[in-house]
Amino acid sequence: MPQLSNEFVSHFGVKLRYDSPVYSDFMKERIRTGAYEVQEATELERIIQEGETVLELGAGIGFVTCVIAKNALVKKVISYEANPDLIPIIIETLENNDIEASKYEIRNGVVAVKPRTSQVDFYVHEHFWASSLAPIQGCKKMVKINVDDFNRVLVDLKPSMIVCDIEGGELELFKKATLTGVKKVYIETHQRQLGRRGMKSLFERFHELDFHYDQHHSKAGVVLFSHIDR
């Protein structure tokens, strides 16, 4: 776990350290100035409904995790994060904000539809957002992480909402997902990684599953797909 100082900021009511060595200078500045993940934090307050069980894919430093967990309407948030270096940071953020342990569960791993193995290689980059399941330049280490079957997770946890930021892996994940019982998917899309055809395929897949593009809660690459019968 990185050595952190006692420098904090309050961002959307979340107490955050902003000087962690795993952050870039740009990210530190966005946290310090209150610009970090503003759209997501703002819209989640409007999207979340009573009794929500939220499955978060790609927890990062735990800011969005904390925004979700602090919401009184949320029953529980279950968060996946592949980078093992971020797990203690996520947990510390939740603890620093006095979130009850029963309100969240943090899992170090990824999800995939019908995975071939129970573990996969994960390449940790010096900048955590650049880490990847594929070999990359700038990799400081390779670790084995757990991979869970996405559709089985949906059946077991019964989330009403998914929050997803998995850096371009969204098409591969959702194109074979069943989304059983899910009413909303709030997702950061990555056109740079997916390309135009990939973005088209992602939207078509959600339409096939009876989810529509919800313009009231979508902006630029961060999109809410709502089930038409929710």
N, C-alpha and C positions, 0 to 999 in steps of 0.2 A: 504494500500500500504506500502511495506517495506520502511524503511528509508535508503536511498542510499547516499553514499558520492560522492565526485567529482573525483573518480578514474576511468579513462577511458583508453581503448586501441583502436587502429585502427586495425581492422581485416578484410581483403579483402575490404578495403575502407569503412567499416562500423564502426562507433564510438560506442563502447560498454562499459558499466560499467562492471567491473569484480569483484566487491566486494559485490554484493547483498547478503543479508542473506538467500535468497531462493536457492542459489547455494551451492553445496557441495564444499569442499576444492579441490577435484579432478577437478571439473568443472571450478572453478576459475583459477586453474593452466593451464588448457587447453585453456581458453580464454586469459589469460595473455601471454602465450607462442605462441599463434597463431595456436593452434592445433584443435580448436573447429570447428566441422563440415566442415573440409577442403574439403573432397570429394564432398559434396553437393554443396558448394560454387563454387568450380572449375568447376564442370560439368554443373551447371546451366548456367554459362556464355557461354558454348558451345551449350547447348540444346535450350535455348530460341531463338525464331524467331520473326520476325517483326509482330507487331499487336497482340501479345499474351495477352489473358485474362487468368489469372492463378487462380485456386481454390486451396488454401492451407488448408490441414487438419492436425491440430496439429502444431500450430505456436510456441509453446514453449515460449522462451524469445524474439522472434521476429527477430532473426538474419537472418534466411533464408528469412523471410518476407521482410526484408530490402534489402537483396541482390537482390531479385526479383524486388522490387519496384524501386530500383535505376537504374535498367537496362533500358536504353532509348528505347529499342524495346518493352517493356511491356506497354500495354494499362492500365491494372489495375490488382491488386491482391486482392482477397477476401479471408480472412483467418478466419478459425474456431479454437478456442482454448477453451477447456472445463474448465480449471482451472481459476476461476474468479480472483485469486490472480495475475495471469500473465498478465491480460488484460492491467492494467496501465503500466506495464513494457514494453509490446509490443508497446504501443502507445508512451511512452517516447522515446523508441529507434528510432522509425520512426521520431518523432519530433526533436530529437537530430541530426538527419541526414538530416534535412531540406527536408523531403519528402512531396510533396504537398498532401493535404488531399484528393484531387480528385483522387489520384493514388491508394488509398487503402481503404478497408473496413474491420473492425475487428468485428467478431461476437463471443460472449461468448456462446458456445453451441457445440453440436455434430450433425452429420448427421447419418441417418439410412434409410434403405429401408423399406417403409411402416411402420413407427413407430406406435405403439399402443397408445401412449400418446404424448402429446405436451411437457412434461417435464420428466426428469429422475433424479435419485439420482446420485450425483457425490461425491466420497470420496477423499478429499484433504489430501495427505500425506505430512509429514514434508519435504520430498524431492520431488519436484514437478513432476519429471519424474516417480515416483512410484505411483502417483495418479491413480485412477481407477473408472470405473463405477460399479465395484463389491466391496463389503465390504473387507477391508484390515486391516492388523495389521499396527500400526503406524499412523492411520488416525487421523488427528487433528480436522477435522470437516466434516460434510456432508452438501452439498448444492444442491438445485434444479437448474438444467440448462435446457435450451431449446433444443429440438431435432427437426430437420428439415428433411423432406423427401428428401433423397439424389437425387433420380431421378427427383423430382420437382425442386430442386436446379439447377441441370444440365440444365433443360429446361429453367429456368428463367435466369440464368447467362450466359449460353452458353460458358463455358470455353473451350479453345482449349487445355489446359494443366492442369493436376492435380499434385500437390506435396503433398505427404502423409507420415506422420510419426505418427501413432496412436497406437504404442506400442502393437502390436499383434491383433488389431481389424480389420486388413486389409482383412482377408479372409471373415469374416462375412459380411463386407460392400460390397465387390466387387462381391461376388458370386451371388447377385441378382441385381446388378447395370446394367443399360442399356448403360451407357457411351455415350449417344447421343451427337454427335458433338465433342467429345474429340479425340485428335490426339496423345497425349503423356501422360503417367502416370509415374512420377518419384517417386518411393516408397521405403521406408526403410522397409524391411521385417524382421520378428522376428521369426526365426526358433525355438528358445528356447520356445516361447509361442505356436507356431502353430504345432510343431512337423513335422516329415518327411511327413506324409500323408497330413497334412495341407498345407505345402509348395507345394506339388505336385498338390493339388486341386487349389491353388491360381494360379499357372502357367497355369493349364489346363483351368481355367476360362478365363484368358486373351487370350489364344489361341482361345477359342470359340468365343470371341468377335473380332477376327481378329487382335489382337495385338501380336507382336513378341518380344522376348527377344533381346534387342538392345545391343550387346556386346561392341560397341564403347563407350557407356556411362554408363556401369554397372561395379560394382566392389564389391565383397563380398556380403553383405546383402543389398546394395543400388542398385536398379535395375531400368532401364528405359524400360518400355514397350511402343513400338511404333506401331501405327496402320499401317498396311501393305500398305495402300493407301495414307498416309499423304504426 
